[in-house]
Amino acid sequence: MAIYGIYDAINAICGIKNAICGIKNAICGIKNAICGIKNAICGNKNSIYGINSAINGIINAIFLMPLMPFMESTMP
């Protein structure tokens, strides 16, 4: 019967180790989720900047295109 007791003790130790690993993994998962949310927010900000720069590019193109012949004629 003592042999079974040793097996139970080993299993209990393994169970505790697995529980600790599980908690660590859960904490890592939460950290990763927070990072994911931060990255998503940053991505949205960057996409907004990208849209703004694209709009500015279009506006500049519209306003500067008619001036291009004049600018070219003034250049040496």
C-alpha positions in Angstrom: 0.0 0.0 0.0 3.0 2.3 0.7 3.9 2.1 -3.1 0.4 3.5 -3.9 1.0 6.3 -1.4 4.3 7.3 -3.1 2.5 7.3 -6.5 -0.3 9.5 -5.1 2.4 11.9 -3.6 4.2 12.1 -7.0 0.9 12.7 -8.8 0.0 15.4 -6.2 3.4 17.1 -6.8 2.8 16.9 -10.6 -0.7 18.3 -10.2 0.6 21.3 -8.2 3.4 21.9 -10.8 0.8 21.8 -13.6 -1.5 24.1 -11.7 1.4 26.7 -11.3 2.2 26.3 -15.0 -1.5 26.9 -15.8 -1.6 30.1 -13.7 1.6 31.3 -15.4 0.2 30.6 -18.8 -3.0 32.4 -17.8 -1.0 35.5 -16.7 0.9 35.4 -20.0 -2.4 35.1 -21.9 -3.8 38.1 -20.2 -0.5 40.1 -20.9 -0.7 39.0 -24.6 -4.3 40.1 -24.7 -3.5 43.5 -23.3 -0.6 43.8 -25.8 -3.0 42.8 -28.6 -5.5 45.5 -27.6 -2.7 48.1 -27.4 -1.5 47.0 -30.9 -5.0 47.2 -32.3 -5.4 50.8 -30.9 -2.0 51.8 -32.3 -2.9 50.2 -35.7 -6.1 52.2 -35.8 -4.2 55.4 -35.1 -1.7 54.6 -37.8 -4.5 53.8 -40.3 -6.1 57.2 -39.5 -2.8 58.9 -40.1 -2.4 57.0 -43.3 -5.9 58.1 -44.5 -5.1 61.7 -43.5 -1.9 61.6 -45.5 -3.6 60.1 -48.5 -6.3 62.8 -48.4 -3.6 65.5 -48.1 -1.8 63.8 -51.1 -5.0 63.9 -53.2 -5.7 67.6 -52.2 -2.1 68.6 -53.0 -2.3 66.8 -56.3 -5.5 68.5 -57.3 -4.2 72.0 -56.3 -0.7 71.6 -57.6 -1.5 69.8 -60.9 -2.8 73.0 -62.6 0.3 74.9 -61.3 2.8 72.3 -62.7 3.2 74.0 -66.2 3.9 77.3 -64.5 6.4 75.8 -62.1 8.2 74.0 -65.0 8.4 77.2 -67.0 10.0 79.1 -64.1 12.6 76.4 -63.5 15.9 76.9 -65.3 
